[in-house]
């Protein structure tokens, strides 16, 4: 029982890791997008 619970926790940790990566990618794309947008607006 405890072993099963531990395994579940590990899986959840992995999932949160991938979620963090996805969020990081999204913010990266957003930053690039705003940068390009500002360039177009100011030039």
C-alpha positions, 0 to 999 in steps of 0.5 A, spaced: 500 500 500 505 504 502 509 502 495 503 504 491 502 511 494 510 512 493 509 510 486 503 515 485 507 520 488 513 519 483 509 519 477 505 526 480 512 529 481 514 527 474 508 530 471 509 537 475 516 537 472 513 536 465 508 542 466 513 546 469 517 545 462 511 547 458 509 553 462 517 555 461 516 554 453 509 558 453 513 564 457 519 563 452 514 564 446 510 569 449 516 573 451 519 572 443 512 574 441 512 581 445 519 582 443 517 582 435 511 585 436 514 591 440 519 591 434 514 592 429 510 597 433 516 602 434 520 601 427 
